[in-house]
Amino acid sequence: MNPYKILIGSAALWLAAIALLGGGGGAIPQSTTIAPPVYNTVDILTPEQTVERLEALQMAETTTTAPVQIPPVVNAEGLKCEQWLPTAVLAGWPDDRQTLKKLGAIIMRESACDPTACAPSDSGRPCRDYGLVQGNWYAHHKWWAELGITPEQMFDPYTNLHWAWLLYSGREAKGQCGWQPWALDCA
């Protein structure tokens, strides 16, 4: 048997199989047209237009908002973390000495009065507990999301204390101990 006949026969068989199965790349792609480039243009301002725009920018930069006035807190003097108790009252907490005394003690115990306090997480998160009252991410992250609060915002004293007030007052409204999340008795 001639090896050339075997080689030619197998080549013919392969070509027949390719033709039968349509083993090509399909239709030959048509050449595509390239869109012309788009250029951004800059309008040249007249000197008068330049002055008008600069004046408008200066007016916008000098507009300020009034500073937030923190009301005086009568019942916070001499309490732990006294510097944060006016913010707490502004965030909703009552200006009541007994309530502020417990809240000040919680802030001292949980964060040593440091609004940037972060209890390290063991699950790869930056923090487990956040801010002055050490709001726990694992227990409350879904509620934070519903309120539109990010973990980073819990380092803001007002946000942290307002959230703590919502937690406390919500529990009290349901007849539960508002201090329980911080392991304090209500008696």
Backbone bond lengths (Angstrom), bond angles and torsions (degrees), N, CA, C in turn:
res aa  C-N    CA-C-N  psi(-1)  N-CA   C-N-CA  omega(-1)  CA-C   N-CA-C  phi
1 M - - - 1.428 - - 1.519 107.64 -
2 N 1.319 115.68 137.76 1.458 122.12 -175.22 1.541 108.82 -85.94
3 P 1.350 117.13 126.21 1.468 119.23 -179.25 1.529 112.47 -64.71
4 Y 1.306 117.75 -28.22 1.457 120.19 178.54 1.518 111.57 -67.19
5 K 1.358 115.75 -35.61 1.464 118.85 178.49 1.531 109.96 -65.99
6 I 1.330 116.21 -37.24 1.470 120.22 179.66 1.548 108.92 -67.20
7 L 1.313 116.66 -42.61 1.457 121.70 -179.49 1.527 111.18 -64.93
8 I 1.307 117.39 -45.25 1.462 121.96 179.40 1.523 110.15 -67.06
9 G 1.327 117.60 -38.97 1.466 121.66 179.18 1.526 111.55 -65.46
10 S 1.341 117.28 -41.90 1.474 119.14 -179.54 1.529 110.32 -70.03
11 A 1.349 117.60 -35.76 1.461 120.46 177.10 1.523 109.92 -64.18
12 A 1.331 117.51 -41.97 1.461 121.39 179.48 1.531 110.20 -64.75
13 L 1.344 115.95 -38.48 1.461 120.71 178.85 1.534 110.47 -63.78
14 W 1.335 117.72 -42.91 1.469 122.63 178.81 1.527 110.49 -64.13
15 L 1.291 117.84 -44.28 1.460 120.94 179.23 1.526 111.36 -63.38
16 A 1.339 116.72 -39.21 1.461 120.61 178.30 1.526 110.37 -64.81
17 A 1.344 116.54 -40.19 1.472 120.56 179.85 1.527 110.13 -65.77
18 I 1.320 117.34 -41.89 1.465 120.98 179.88 1.518 109.82 -65.11
19 A 1.307 118.23 -42.66 1.460 121.97 -179.97 1.527 110.36 -65.93
20 L 1.337 116.94 -39.99 1.453 121.79 -177.77 1.535 111.02 -69.73
21 L 1.335 117.44 -42.22 1.468 121.49 -176.81 1.528 112.50 -87.20
22 G 1.288 117.72 -3.59 1.453 121.09 178.04 1.518 111.87 69.75
23 G 1.245 119.54 33.11 1.459 124.66 -173.56 1.491 115.39 -73.29
24 G 1.253 117.43 51.17 1.458 119.09 172.97 1.511 109.38 -114.09
25 G 1.237 117.63 -174.02 1.460 121.72 179.43 1.508 112.32 -84.99
26 G 1.298 118.66 7.87 1.451 120.77 -179.50 1.502 110.40 86.37
27 A 1.323 114.63 -151.84 1.459 119.95 -177.37 1.518 110.47 -68.92
28 I 1.277 114.92 149.31 1.453 120.79 177.77 1.511 107.43 -77.10
29 P 1.354 117.18 126.80 1.470 118.81 -176.48 1.522 111.43 -65.52
30 Q 1.332 113.37 140.09 1.451 119.60 177.83 1.530 108.23 -77.76
31 S 1.288 116.28 153.40 1.453 119.07 179.10 1.525 108.71 -68.82
32 T 1.319 116.31 138.24 1.458 120.63 -179.05 1.516 108.75 -96.80
33 T 1.308 113.59 149.09 1.460 117.61 178.12 1.516 108.48 -91.41
34 I 1.275 116.97 144.06 1.453 122.84 -179.65 1.512 108.00 -99.87
35 A 1.346 114.58 127.37 1.462 119.50 -179.73 1.518 109.48 -69.56
36 P 1.285 116.70 145.24 1.468 119.00 178.39 1.536 109.19 -66.76
37 P 1.322 117.94 148.99 1.464 119.91 -178.71 1.528 111.52 -65.96
38 V 1.356 113.95 148.70 1.461 120.07 178.44 1.521 107.12 -100.33
39 Y 1.291 116.90 129.73 1.455 121.64 -179.60 1.521 109.58 -108.27
40 N 1.324 115.34 137.78 1.456 120.39 173.18 1.519 107.52 -83.20
41 T 1.301 114.40 137.19 1.461 117.58 178.91 1.519 109.57 -111.17
42 V 1.284 117.01 151.83 1.449 123.44 179.20 1.516 107.62 -117.04
43 D 1.324 114.90 127.64 1.456 118.83 177.22 1.525 108.38 -80.05
44 I 1.293 115.82 133.55 1.452 121.33 176.18 1.522 107.01 -84.99
45 L 1.337 115.54 123.34 1.466 120.19 -178.15 1.517 110.40 -86.56
46 T 1.306 113.58 147.18 1.469 118.50 172.41 1.525 107.34 -74.62
47 P 1.314 118.84 161.89 1.472 120.31 177.22 1.526 112.43 -56.18
48 E 1.327 118.73 -35.75 1.457 121.91 -179.97 1.536 110.46 -67.36
49 Q 1.346 116.97 -42.00 1.452 121.04 178.58 1.533 110.99 -64.87
50 T 1.323 116.95 -37.90 1.458 121.45 178.50 1.522 110.26 -62.45
51 V 1.328 117.33 -45.43 1.464 121.72 179.69 1.527 109.95 -62.58
52 E 1.344 117.59 -44.06 1.465 121.19 179.95 1.524 111.70 -60.16
53 R 1.338 117.28 -43.33 1.470 120.71 -179.24 1.522 111.26 -68.15
54 L 1.329 117.60 -39.68 1.464 120.75 177.83 1.531 110.95 -64.02
55 E 1.320 117.26 -40.91 1.463 120.66 177.93 1.528 110.89 -63.78
56 A 1.316 116.76 -40.96 1.469 120.42 178.85 1.529 110.58 -63.53
57 L 1.329 117.25 -40.43 1.458 120.48 178.46 1.526 111.37 -66.58
58 Q 1.308 117.44 -41.21 1.464 120.62 179.66 1.518 111.20 -64.80
59 M 1.315 117.32 -37.40 1.459 120.23 177.63 1.519 110.46 -66.04
60 A 1.329 117.05 -39.96 1.459 120.73 179.71 1.522 110.92 -66.51
61 E 1.323 117.91 -36.22 1.461 121.02 -178.39 1.519 112.10 -71.97
62 T 1.332 118.63 -28.10 1.457 120.29 -176.63 1.521 112.51 -87.53
63 T 1.316 118.84 -7.14 1.454 121.59 177.66 1.525 108.24 -72.06
64 T 1.310 116.83 124.98 1.463 121.14 -179.35 1.509 109.56 -126.19
65 T 1.309 114.96 162.36 1.457 120.24 175.25 1.522 108.20 -101.98
66 A 1.298 115.22 154.27 1.459 119.77 179.99 1.526 109.16 -69.71
67 P 1.322 118.05 141.42 1.462 119.78 178.84 1.524 110.68 -67.07
68 V 1.306 115.71 151.04 1.455 121.29 179.11 1.529 108.07 -73.44
69 Q 1.301 115.60 127.85 1.455 120.44 178.53 1.526 108.60 -92.97
70 I 1.319 116.38 115.12 1.456 120.41 177.38 1.520 106.95 -86.29
71 P 1.333 116.17 122.54 1.462 118.43 -177.27 1.525 110.84 -66.15
72 P 1.310 117.19 149.71 1.456 118.57 177.19 1.522 109.67 -66.83
73 V 1.306 114.97 138.40 1.454 120.77 -179.84 1.521 106.76 -106.90
74 V 1.308 114.76 114.72 1.452 121.24 -173.98 1.525 111.26 -73.83
75 N 1.314 116.64 -37.11 1.459 121.05 -169.47 1.520 114.97 -96.00
76 A 1.330 120.00 16.43 1.465 121.23 -176.14 1.517 113.75 -102.12
77 E 1.306 117.42 -12.30 1.463 120.31 -173.80 1.528 111.67 -59.66
78 G 1.344 114.66 128.51 1.462 121.44 177.53 1.517 114.94 81.78
79 L 1.322 118.52 0.90 1.468 120.84 -179.45 1.527 110.69 -87.77
80 K 1.323 116.49 160.44 1.464 121.30 177.07 1.525 109.28 -62.14
81 C 1.322 115.19 142.50 1.473 122.85 179.46 1.529 111.34 52.41
82 E 1.316 115.00 38.83 1.457 123.15 -177.68 1.523 112.64 -52.23
83 Q 1.348 117.09 -32.76 1.465 120.57 -176.76 1.530 112.62 -64.89
84 W 1.333 118.76 -21.77 1.464 121.21 -177.96 1.522 112.81 -98.75
85 L 1.312 118.46 -9.06 1.459 120.31 -176.13 1.530 113.11 -70.63
86 P 1.351 121.51 -34.74 1.477 118.47 172.27 1.528 112.30 -60.70
87 T 1.327 117.24 -38.04 1.469 120.37 177.08 1.524 109.72 -64.78
88 A 1.331 116.23 -37.81 1.468 120.48 178.47 1.525 110.81 -62.28
89 V 1.329 117.05 -43.22 1.467 120.43 178.99 1.532 110.04 -64.54
90 L 1.322 116.59 -40.95 1.467 120.64 176.46 1.531 110.93 -62.39
91 A 1.336 117.09 -32.44 1.468 122.58 -178.77 1.530 112.86 -82.14
92 G 1.343 117.07 -1.11 1.461 119.11 174.99 1.515 115.62 124.25
93 W 1.316 117.97 -18.52 1.460 120.66 -179.26 1.526 109.31 -65.47
94 P 1.349 117.90 144.84 1.465 119.67 179.38 1.525 111.33 -74.37
95 D 1.323 115.61 148.72 1.463 121.70 177.05 1.533 107.40 -82.93
96 D 1.309 114.31 66.85 1.461 122.50 -177.66 1.524 107.13 -121.12
97 R 1.324 118.03 125.16 1.468 121.56 -172.50 1.520 112.57 -57.63
98 Q 1.317 119.00 -42.75 1.465 121.20 -177.99 1.532 110.92 -65.53
99 T 1.339 117.71 -42.53 1.465 121.80 178.43 1.521 110.42 -65.60
100 L 1.328 116.39 -46.20 1.467 120.13 -178.87 1.532 111.34 -66.92
101 K 1.320 117.42 -31.56 1.463 120.52 177.44 1.534 110.06 -63.74
102 K 1.345 116.60 -45.37 1.474 120.03 177.95 1.525 110.87 -66.12
103 L 1.332 116.09 -42.66 1.456 119.39 -179.98 1.526 110.76 -63.05
104 G 1.332 117.12 -44.13 1.467 120.53 177.31 1.516 111.97 -59.79
105 A 1.333 116.42 -39.89 1.472 120.34 178.58 1.525 110.52 -65.80
106 I 1.328 117.32 -38.78 1.473 120.95 177.69 1.526 109.95 -63.73
107 I 1.339 116.59 -47.40 1.464 120.36 -179.30 1.526 110.35 -60.63
108 M 1.335 117.53 -41.58 1.465 120.99 178.97 1.529 110.95 -64.29
109 R 1.326 116.31 -46.83 1.470 120.42 -178.53 1.524 112.01 -66.84
110 E 1.329 116.84 -42.73 1.459 120.56 -173.33 1.528 113.20 -77.89
111 S 1.356 117.18 -39.94 1.468 119.26 -171.81 1.522 114.68 -132.07
112 A 1.336 117.55 1.51 1.468 121.19 -173.72 1.542 110.67 53.63
113 C 1.315 115.87 36.91 1.480 124.79 177.82 1.530 112.74 67.16
114 D 1.313 118.10 18.97 1.466 122.38 -178.03 1.525 109.84 -101.54
115 P 1.355 118.80 111.42 1.461 120.37 -178.31 1.526 113.52 -66.61
116 T 1.337 118.10 -15.45 1.470 120.32 179.47 1.526 111.95 -97.86
117 A 1.340 116.73 12.89 1.468 119.99 -179.13 1.524 110.12 -60.87
118 C 1.321 114.60 137.31 1.464 121.66 -176.77 1.527 107.55 -140.84
119 A 1.323 116.93 113.38 1.461 120.28 175.40 1.524 107.20 -81.77
120 P 1.332 118.26 119.67 1.468 120.39 -176.13 1.524 112.43 -57.86
121 S 1.306 114.26 144.58 1.457 121.65 179.51 1.523 109.57 -95.17
122 D 1.320 115.56 151.03 1.463 119.85 176.81 1.528 111.45 -101.15
123 S 1.345 116.61 8.99 1.469 119.33 -177.57 1.522 112.88 -115.94
124 G 1.319 117.57 18.45 1.450 119.66 178.59 1.520 113.64 91.48
125 R 1.345 118.55 -9.05 1.465 121.23 174.99 1.518 107.85 -75.70
126 P 1.337 118.15 154.19 1.461 119.04 178.32 1.536 111.89 -63.25
127 C 1.332 116.80 -40.19 1.469 120.76 -178.00 1.525 109.78 -137.60
128 R 1.321 114.07 154.00 1.463 120.93 171.23 1.530 108.32 -98.07
129 D 1.346 115.53 -41.69 1.461 122.55 -178.66 1.523 108.83 -125.19
130 Y 1.339 116.09 143.70 1.463 121.49 -170.39 1.517 113.10 -125.55
131 G 1.334 115.98 135.04 1.449 123.31 164.80 1.512 116.76 75.61
132 L 1.341 115.11 -161.58 1.462 122.56 -173.01 1.518 113.17 -57.95
133 V 1.326 117.50 -46.86 1.470 119.93 -177.44 1.519 112.17 -98.69
134 Q 1.353 116.23 6.24 1.465 122.67 177.32 1.526 112.02 54.07
135 G 1.344 115.67 57.68 1.459 120.94 175.38 1.514 109.67 -59.90
136 N 1.328 116.64 128.09 1.457 122.17 -174.75 1.522 111.39 -85.17
137 W 1.337 116.16 120.75 1.462 121.79 -177.86 1.521 111.53 -62.82
138 Y 1.318 117.91 -44.06 1.467 120.66 -176.06 1.523 111.60 -61.91
139 A 1.324 117.06 -39.66 1.456 120.57 -177.26 1.527 113.03 -80.77
140 H 1.343 117.72 -27.74 1.466 119.09 -168.34 1.521 116.26 -126.12
141 H 1.345 119.56 3.42 1.472 119.05 -173.43 1.530 113.14 -61.33
142 K 1.322 118.20 -33.33 1.471 118.82 179.15 1.525 110.34 -68.60
143 W 1.313 116.93 -39.48 1.463 121.00 178.42 1.522 109.90 -67.45
144 W 1.328 116.99 -41.16 1.468 120.30 176.85 1.527 109.73 -56.36
145 A 1.335 116.45 -45.55 1.469 120.72 -179.32 1.530 110.20 -61.85
146 E 1.343 117.79 -40.92 1.461 120.90 178.07 1.532 111.11 -62.87
147 L 1.326 115.82 -34.28 1.466 120.46 179.26 1.524 112.22 -82.35
148 G 1.337 116.69 -8.77 1.462 120.98 -177.86 1.521 112.69 80.73
149 I 1.327 116.95 23.32 1.461 121.99 -179.25 1.519 109.03 -102.10
150 T 1.321 116.86 129.19 1.469 121.34 174.26 1.523 108.56 -93.01
151 P 1.323 118.12 158.35 1.469 118.91 176.67 1.527 112.45 -55.52
152 E 1.322 117.84 -38.07 1.459 121.01 -179.41 1.525 111.30 -63.65
153 Q 1.333 117.50 -32.57 1.459 120.95 179.11 1.521 111.89 -70.06
154 M 1.322 117.24 -17.96 1.462 120.11 178.31 1.529 111.83 -71.08
155 F 1.342 117.63 -10.07 1.465 120.62 173.69 1.533 111.25 -81.26
156 D 1.328 117.47 -12.31 1.460 121.38 176.40 1.528 107.66 -77.98
157 P 1.342 119.01 122.70 1.467 120.38 -175.84 1.529 114.01 -56.28
158 Y 1.333 117.71 -43.86 1.463 119.40 -179.68 1.528 110.82 -62.40
159 T 1.330 117.24 -48.53 1.467 121.03 -179.40 1.521 110.65 -60.66
160 N 1.321 116.78 -44.70 1.462 121.89 -178.81 1.528 110.40 -62.10
161 L 1.335 116.72 -46.83 1.463 119.91 -177.93 1.527 112.26 -72.71
162 H 1.318 117.71 -32.37 1.470 120.39 176.15 1.533 109.61 -66.96
163 W 1.334 116.66 -44.11 1.462 119.72 177.06 1.532 110.10 -60.66
164 A 1.342 116.94 -43.15 1.466 120.48 179.08 1.527 110.51 -61.04
165 W 1.343 116.97 -38.58 1.459 120.41 176.96 1.527 110.49 -64.36
166 L 1.327 117.69 -42.48 1.464 120.38 178.05 1.528 110.68 -61.29
167 L 1.319 116.84 -40.67 1.472 121.44 178.46 1.527 109.68 -64.63
168 Y 1.315 116.93 -51.55 1.467 122.36 -178.74 1.533 111.30 -60.40
169 S 1.343 116.33 -54.68 1.465 119.93 -174.74 1.525 112.12 -68.17
170 G 1.333 117.15 -32.55 1.463 119.86 176.55 1.511 112.13 -63.79
171 R 1.326 116.30 -40.58 1.467 120.27 177.80 1.531 109.90 -67.70
172 E 1.332 117.19 -44.07 1.466 120.68 179.98 1.529 110.83 -60.88
173 A 1.341 116.93 -39.21 1.466 121.07 -179.81 1.528 111.61 -64.13
174 K 1.331 116.16 -26.70 1.467 120.41 178.64 1.526 112.13 -90.71
175 G 1.343 116.80 6.40 1.458 120.43 -179.56 1.523 112.93 80.24
176 Q 1.332 117.22 14.57 1.463 121.66 178.82 1.520 109.40 -101.37
177 C 1.314 115.71 166.62 1.458 121.02 178.63 1.524 109.68 -75.63
178 G 1.331 117.25 117.25 1.457 121.90 -179.70 1.520 113.66 -67.13
179 W 1.333 117.02 -23.83 1.467 121.00 -178.37 1.523 112.32 -86.78
180 Q 1.312 118.76 -8.63 1.464 122.52 -174.77 1.526 113.74 -56.14
181 P 1.349 121.30 -38.01 1.477 119.25 179.38 1.538 112.89 -59.63
182 W 1.335 116.58 -20.46 1.475 120.15 178.92 1.530 110.67 -107.76
183 A 1.332 116.04 17.97 1.462 123.40 175.55 1.531 112.55 58.34
184 L 1.332 116.49 41.80 1.467 121.23 174.74 1.518 109.29 -114.83
185 D 1.317 115.91 149.17 1.461 121.01 176.69 1.518 109.82 -79.70
186 C 1.316 115.99 152.26 1.451 120.80 177.22 1.522 111.81 -93.91
187 A 1.284 117.63 -4.02 1.474 120.46 -178.15 1.501 111.54 -73.10
